[in-house]
Amino acid sequence: MNTKTKKGELHNTLVYIRQHWQLYVLFLGPALFLTILFKYVPMGGILIAFQKYNPYKGILGSEWVGLKYFEQFLSSPDFLQYLANTLKLSIFGLLWGFPVPIILALLLNRVASSKLKQKIQLVLYMPNFISVIVLCGMVRILLSVTGPLNMLMGTSINFLTIPAAFRPIYIASGIWQGAGWASIMYTAALSNASQELKEAAQIDGANIFQQIKAVEWPAIKDMVVIQFILQAGNIMSIGFEKAYALQSDMNLASSEIIATYVYKKGLLNGDYSYSTAVGLFNTVINVILLVLVNKIVEKMNDGQGL
């Protein structure tokens, strides 16, 4: 019976689309055109990674060199350093930063006063609207030799010249900027938690942690799993802007990642083929990680993944 009902609904939908196809073309046409133009057409540019690209000859006229640039990057003496720096920033950022929005959402859910809750949310969400470059400028001022932190500590340390300090600075500033905004999804999911179950747990004498485990965690579990898979699958996708803006000649040992390396090789040095090959390598690793993490989570989460 359910199968017949679903088939009937699908048939009615198809009939409606055929009768009103002009509306679909009018509203979906521009979006599809822009998506294809800016998302799919540029994919042809990955051919540059397999060519000795010459801007004057174009993609079709450039010499084909196969996997030359991939082999050049993988055999480079700096390859392992760039890969390690990228992985360390991403993995440590995931381990330190992923739980913070969840904890914030759980804490906000405990605030009884709606007015106080709105004010707290406003303070937490505001950093997200600060641009990355402005944020990096704030960090540089805060941690400079004459900055507030050194004045408070009575020292004169330029923290951004210390390679070991780069990762904590990068990750901590990222958490401050994005954790509040990232908690919105979990806060919305917590609104679906049963208040009756929560009140029953309180009457039964359950403490805060027991209430979270029995009532609130099930409401956000699926959201947590999805977000973890997506973030773990993007381990290699660190934008170069922030790392590049916080870089200095003194901290390159820990701040030079694949994204900044691609930027310097491609745009500053004009080595388009090599930088495209490195970027494509980065993307392939991301896809592999996304699939692997999804499979692992499915096995650990009763077959539920993306």
Buried (B, 14 or more C-beta within 10 A) or exposed (E): EEEEEEEEEEEEEEEEEEEEEEEEEEEEEEEEEEEEEEEEEEEEBBBBBBBBBEEEEEBEEBEEBEEBBBEBBBEBEEBEBBBEBBBBBBEBBBEBBBEBBBEBBBEBBEBEEEEEBEEBBEEBEEBBEBEBEEBBEBBBEBBBEEBEEBEEEEEEBBBBBBBEBBBEBBBBBBBBBBBBBBBBBBBEBBEEBEEEBBEBBBEEEBEEEEBBEBBBBBBBEEBBBBBBBEBBBBBBBBEBBBBBBBBBEEBBEBBBBBBBBBBBBBEEEEBBBBBBBBBBBBEEBBEEBBEEBBEEBBEEBEEEBE
